[in-house]
Amino acid sequence: MTRRTTDTTIRRHGRRGLLVGGLALAGVAVAAAPAFAHASFPGYAANGFLPNTAGGTGAAGSTPPYTAGATVTAYVRAAGEQSGDFNGNPDTTVEVRAVVPAGWTDPTCGQALLQVKDGSTNNTNQPGAAVAGWSCEVITTQGHQVVRWWGPQVQAPGTQADGAQFFSFSVTTPKPTVQTSYDGTNGTEGFIVDQFYASGAVSHWIPSEGYTGSAPPGAVTEVAAGLVRTVAAFDPSTTTTVSPTTTAPATVAAETVTVSPSFTG
């Protein structure tokens, strides 16, 4: 069962972020993250633009824009990027938060998924099976809805490949009067993804330098242009299109989640 909570704060697992200096930008430290792949909503031409077959600008080689006012399923890729261990086990992702932009409504939890890259996916990164032990909830913080997934650190002899790398959710798109890219410019907001590791390291992925959001303490902030989503102009003469592709909601653990005042979304 999906759990929806309204609060102004989010649980921090009692972990502290790794303090990293960087370029001051709108009050947020922006630094070069030790990253190999930024958080994104990927769509690979070599595999039919799966897993995200819409949301692009419509330009040649890109996916088409989302339909305005449609309920769509999106897949965030937040690959594990820590090369070391923590407490004798791989320093894998243990929490991901997707901050939903203003104008996008009714987010619904999906699952945390493995990554598959082999001949069956034309050697592109695609979501695989659900990862055991992961849960999801949707909360409201500082006027923004946040989809939050959390789960256990991978235990040795497991590796980063055994951890969650794709995170799915459904959301209803805005109804702009003209085709609009939600990237934090021209009065828009964009999706922001915060990625937490077992060691306490945090990556704060933003869609552009025009929209930095509020980074968790100690987070490394970096632009991830692949988070930008584009929506076509709303045509009131057409009916709302609802995507037939949905992801079964993740099973949410029954325990109570404690919240902390350290996060301001």
N, C-alpha and C positions, 0 to 999 in steps of 0.2 A: 504494500500500500504506500502510495506517495504521501509524504507529510509536507504540509505547508505551514510555515511559522511566520508571524509578523513580529519583528524586533528591530532594534537599531544596531545590534552588534552580532558578531559571529564567534563561535568557539575557536580558540586558538590552539588547542591540544596541549597547552602549557609549554609550547616550543618558542624559542627565540629565533628571529631571522638572522642571517649572516649579514653584518653591517658592511656595506660596500659604498665607497665614495664614487662620485661621478659628476657629470655636468648638471648644474642646477637648472631646472626647467619648470617654470610655473610652480615652484615650491616642491618639485619631486626630483629625487636624484635619478638621473638617467646615465647609465653606465653600460659599457660593453659586457654583456652577459657571457658566461662560458657556455655558449649554446651552439648546437649543431643544426637545429631546426626550430624555427619559431612556431609558436602556437598559431593555428590557422583553421579555416574551414576548407580543406583541400578538395579539389575536383580535378581528376587526372584525365586529360584528353585520351591517353593511351588505353584507358579503361572506361570509356563512355562517360567521363566526367564524374564517375562515382568517387566518394560517397555523396558529395554535395552536387547535385545535378542542376542547381539553380542558385541564384544569388549574385551572379556576375554582372558585368556591364553590358553584355550582349555583343561586345566587340568580337571580331574574328579570333578564334582560338579560346574564347571565354565561354563560360556558362551563361545562360540568359538570366535576366533579373528575376527576382521573385515576383509573383503576382501580388498586387496590393490587396490587403485585407484577407490574405490566405493563411491558413494554418499549415505550417511546414515543419518537417523534421530536419534538424541540422546535426552535423557531426563535427565536434571540435577535436582536432588532433593536438595533443599536448604530450609529445614524446618525452620519455625519460632521458635526461641529458647529463646526469652526474656520473662521472667515471669511477669514483671511489666507492668505498664501503662505509657503512655506519653501523657501529656495534657488531661488526663481523658479518654483516649482510649487505647486499647491494643497496645503495642509497636511492631507493625508488620513490616515485610520486606516491603520496599518501592522501592528498587532497587537491581538488581543482574547483575553482569558483568561476563561473561565467556571469559577469555583470551585464544585465540586459539593458540596452539603450532606451531612453525615453521614446514613447510612441509604439514600442513593441510590447505586446500584451500576452497575458495568460501563458507564461512558460510552464511546461510540464516536464517532470523528470523522465529521463531515459536511463540507459545503462552505461556502466564503465566497461570498456571492451578491449580485448587484446588487439594487437596490430598483426596483420598478415601481409607478407610481401613474398610472392612466389609466382610460379607460372600461371596459377589460377587467377591472379590479379594483374597479369601482364607486368609483373615486377613493379607495381605501384603500391603505395601504402594504403591499405584498406582495413576497415574495422572487422574484427573477427568475433570470437565467442565472448560472452560475458565473463568477467573476472569474479571469482568467488570472493565473498566477504565485503564487497563494496555496497554502499548505500547512497541514497540521494534525497535531497529535500529542496524545496523552493522557499526562500525567505524574502522578506522585504527589509531593506536597511537604507536609511537616509534617502528614502523616496525611490530607491531602485530595487527591482526584483533581482535576486541572485539565485542561480541554479548551482547547488553545491553537492559535489560527490566526495566521499571519503572512504578509505579502505586501508588494509594492512600493508606494512612493508613486506616486500618479497623476501623470503628466507632462503639462505644458501642451502643447496647448490643452485637455486634459481638465479636468474639474471634479470637485467632490465627488460628483456624480451618477454618475461613472464608477468610483467606488470601491466596495469591499465594504461593505454596510450590514446584511445579514442573515447569520447564522452558525448552521448546523444541526448537531445532534448527536443521538444516541440514548442513552437511559439507562433503567435499570430503577427503577421507583418503590418506595418503602418499603411496609411492611405495617402501618400503624398500626391499633390496636384501635378507634379512633374517627376520624371524619373530621378531618383535620389540615391546617392551613395552615402551610407551611414558610416562616416569615417572621422567624425569629430570636427569637421569644417562646415562652413555655410550654415551654422546654426544647428547642426545635427550632433548627435552623440553616436558613438560606435561601441561595439562589443569590447569588453575588457576581460582578460583571463588571468587569474592568479593561480600559480602552480606551486604547491608546497611539497618539499621532500622530507624524508624521515629525519635527516640531519638538522632540519630547521631552515635550510636554504630556501629562498622564495624568489620566484620569477614573476614580475608584474608586466604582462604583455598588453600593450596599448595599440590602438589602430592607427594613430598618428600623433605627432607632437602637438597637434591642436587639441587633443583630448586625452589628458593623462590620468583622469580619475584620481582616486586616493589609494596610494600604494600601502600595503601592509608594512609595518615597521621592519627596516632592514632589507627590504626587497630590492632586487636589481630590476630596473625598469628598462624596457627596450621596445622599440616599435616593431609590430608584427602586422605588416600590411595585409597579410592573408586573412585577418579578422574582419576586413571591410566587407559589408554586405550591401547589395544594391537592390532597390525595389522599383518596379515599373510605376508609371503614373496611374493613379486610380481612375477607372472608368466606371462611373455609376450606372451605366446602362447594362453592365454585365453582372452576373451573379458571382458571389464569392466562391473561389475555387479552394477546396480543401484537399490537401495532399493525401492520396490513398496510402502512402507509405508511412507507417508509424512504427515506433519501437516500443515494445512492451515496457511499461514502467519497471524500474528496479524495485526489488523487495527491500523495504526499509527496515532496519533493525528497530526493535521495540524500545531500546533504551532511551532515556531522556538525554537530549543534547544540551550541554551547558553552554551559555554564551558568555563572551568576554567583551569588555569595552575597547579592546585594542584595534578593532577593524572599523573603519568608516568608509562605506562603499560609495 
